[in-house]
């Protein structure tokens, strides 16, 4: 009985790993005969798992979609990756996902073996995340757009551009890209007959799916690279409008670079024991707070608005300490 139960769990795990298996492949993996695989599949079906089978030489088994989420079987590395991903999502830019992520994480940690629970705990204790000031998006909007990309369905929505001008858009969506700070939709704009990127936080109102569209391939074939190039063009074209923040830290550039992701800021040496950190894009209060949390001697250089913001924060902190 123990051997049979262990084999059923192993079979279920294999069916979750790959889209489809032949009976012979499963039999070889589990070191049993094809008849045993057929019996085990019948037992899993009796337990409620929707296992589909296609007859013939080219046929096979697959785990179909059911009315309920079946238990997932994860190996050690997968369990740790899921736990870390949930903890990271709790500090992400999707509105309302924090509580959901923490609920899922607590359920996972309850069933983790002791050795894995210690690994996840060590990762949590040794790492932290800061929240960059920035827009948050509606998870329902994100889910609707992602589904349209998957199903090749056209989308209609209202969009507010950088100049605050609103317009109605009809697009054929291709992919959703996360830059580490913002979410973008890569789509073919049917009215403008050209490729466009749309910031999800600038989409207003309801996203309305429409009829089926064409399956398109983004120029270059890589949606993330496409967004990166478009953003680089925006930054270069609007250099006169974007005012970055510059802060001098009393620490070597080599040490600060390990703590400051290159996609958020540029770290340049200023002598052997100091460096200058320049924000990518416009400065923000989040950039100021982030630099302060590095716990290094710091001097705010420019722009004047950032210098004034730093003075205001310091004054408030001094006032609260005196009180």
N, C-alpha and C positions, 0 to 999 in steps of 0.2 A: 504493500500500500504506500509506504514511504517513497519507494522508487517510482511508483506510478505518479504520485502527487508531484514529486520533483520534476519528473519528465513533462508533466502538463504545464508547470510553471516555465520550464525551459522552452517548450513549444510556443507558449504565449509570448514569451520574450522575443523569440525569433520573428514571430509574426508582426511584432511591433517595430522591429528594426528595419524591415524591408517591405516594399509595396507588395511583392508577390514572390512566392516560393513554389517550386515544383515538389510533388510528393517525394521524389527521389532525393532532392536536395535536403529536405527536412529529415528524411530517414538517415541519410549519411551523417548529418550533423549530430543527430541524437543516437546514432549507432543502433538503430532498430530497423525493422522491416516496414514496407509500405502499408501492410495491413494494420500494424500497430499505430501508424500515423493516422490512418482513417478512423480507427477506434478512438484515438485521443482527440481528434477533431470533433467527433460526435459527442464526446464527454464535455468538451469546452462549449459546444453549442447548447447542450442541456443545462449548462450553468449560465447561459444567457449571452455568451460571446457571439457576435454576428460574423461567423467565419464563412466566407464565400468560397465556392469551389467551381473551377471550370474543367470539364471533362476533356479527355483526349491527350495526345502526346504533348501538345503545347499548353495544356492546362496547368492549373496550379491552385494554391490556396492564398487567400488574402484576408486580412482583418477588415471587415466592413464597418461602416458608420452605424452606430446603434443609438438608441434613445437615451442611454446613459453613458457617461464616461467610464470606461473599464479601468481597473487598477493598472497603473503603469509600473513596469519592472525596470529599474535603473541599476546600472552597475555603480561602483564607488565613484568613479570620475564623473559620471553623468549626474549623480545625486548632488555632489559638491557644486558642479556647474549650475544646476538649477537653483540651489540655495543661494549662491552668490548672485545669480541673475535676478532673483526675486528681491534680494536686499538692495541691489543697485536700482531696480525699477522703483523701489519705494522713494527714491530721491530724484526721480525723473521728471520730465516736463509734461506728463499726461495727467490731466485733472482727474482727481478721485482715485488714481491707481495706487496711492500709498497704502491706504487701509486694506484694499484687496490683496496687494502683494504681501503685506505683513500677515494677513490671515492665512494665505497659502503657505507662507514660510513657516508659521507656527505649526501648521498641520504636518509639514514635511519634517521639521525638526523632531516632532514627537515620535516619529517612526524610524528615524535614522539610527543605525547601530552606534554604540558608544564611541567607537574609533572615528566614525565620520562626523558625529556630533562635535567631537573635540576639534577636528580639522575646520569645520565650519565656524565654530566659536572662535578659533584662533584667527581665522581670516577676518571675522567681524571685528574682533578687538584690535587688530593691527592695521585696519584700513578705515578710512572715513571718506565721506563725499561732501562737497560743498554745493549749495544750490546757486547756480548762476542766475542773475536777474534776467528774466526773459519770459516770453509768452508761454502759456499753457494751452493745450489743445483738448478738445472733447474726444474721449475715447470712442464714442459712437460715430463721430465723423471719421476718425482714423479707421475704424472697422469697416464702414461703408465704402471708403475709398479703396482700401486694400482688397475688399471683395470684388469691387469693380475691375481692379487691375487683374485679378485672378480670372474673372469670368469674361473679360473683354467686353465690358458694358460701358456705354457712354455715360458721362456725368454732366449735369447742369448745376451751376452754383453761382452765387454772387461773390465777387472778389474785390477787395480793396487794395489798390496798388500802393507803392511807396509814397506817391504824391497825394494819397487819401482820396483818389478818384475811384468810385465804385463802378463795376461793369458786370454784365451777365456773361458767363462763359459756358461754352459747350465744348467738351474735350473728349478725347479717347485716351484714358489713363493707361500708363505702362508700368510705373513702379513708384513706391514710396521710399524715400531716402531720409535717413536720420544723420545729421551732421555731427552729433554729439551735443548740440545746443538747440537746433531747430529741426522740424520735420518739413519735408518738401515732397510735393507731387510732381513727377515727371509725366508730361502728357502732350499729346498733339492737339493744338488749339484749332478746331475746325473752322471757326470764323476768320482767324488770322492766317490759316493755312501754313502754320509753322510750329516748331517745337517750343514749349514753354516750361518753365518751372514755377510752381505756386507754393508759397508758404502756407501751410495748413492753418496757422493761427490767423491768417488774413481772409480765410473763407468765412463768409457771413451767412447766417440762416441755415436752412436745410439743404443738404446735398441730395439731389434727386437723380437716381439712376434712370437711364433711358433705354433705348434699343441697343441691340448688339452692334458692336463696332468692328473695325479691322484690327487684327493682331499686328501691332507695329513693333519695330525694333529701334530703340533710341540710337541716334548717331554715335558711332563708336562702339556700340554694343554694351556699354557699361553705364547704367544709370547713375551710380555714385560718382564716377569720373565726370559725367556730363554735368551734374549739379556742381561739382567742385570747379569746373572750368567756368560755368556761368557765374558763380559767386566771385571768382577771381576777377572776372570782367567787371562785375558791379563794383567791387572794392577799388579797382584801378580807375574805372570811369568816374566814380564819385569821390575820388580822393580829396577834392576840395571841400566836400561837404562832411566827410567823416573825420572826426577829431579823435585820434587815439589817446589813451592815457599813458604817461611815462612815469615810472617810479624807480628810484635808485635804491637798491638793497645792499646792505653792508655784509655781503656774503659772496663767495666765489660763484661765477657763472656755472661752473661744472656741478656745484651742489644744487643750485636753484633749478637747473634744467631737469633734474630728476624729479622735481616736485611740481613743475609747471608744464602741462601738456602743450606741445608745439602748436596744436590747432587753435588754442585760445590766446597765446601770447608769444612774443619773441624775446628771448633772453640774450643780451649781448654783454660781453665782459667790459668792465670799466676799471681797468687796473687788475691787480692780482686778487685783491680781497673784496671786490665789489662788482656789481653788475647793474644794468639798466633793463627793466622789464617793460615792454611796450605791448599794449593790448592790440589784438587783431580786431579791427573794426573800432567803432566808437567806444569811448570810455563809459563806465557805468559805476554806480555805487557798489555793485557787486564786485567789480574789479578791485576797488579800493579795499573792501572788506577782505577779499581773498588774499591780497598782498599782506594785509595786517595779520591774518591768521598764520602766515608762514613764520611768525615770531622771530623776525630778523630786523636789525636797525634799518629804518626806511626814511626816505626823503621824497616827497611828492614833487615832481618837476613841472609837469604841465599836462593839460592846459590850465589856465587860471581857474576855470570852473572846478576842476578836480582838486586843485590846491585849496580852494575855498571850502569845498565839501569836506576835505580832510580836517580843516580847522574847525568846522562846525561839529563834526563827529568827536574830535578831541575835546572841544569845549563841553559837549554834553556829557562825555565820560568823566571829565574832571568835576563837573557839577554834581553828578551822581555819586562820585567817590567822596566829595566833601560832605554831602548830605548823610 
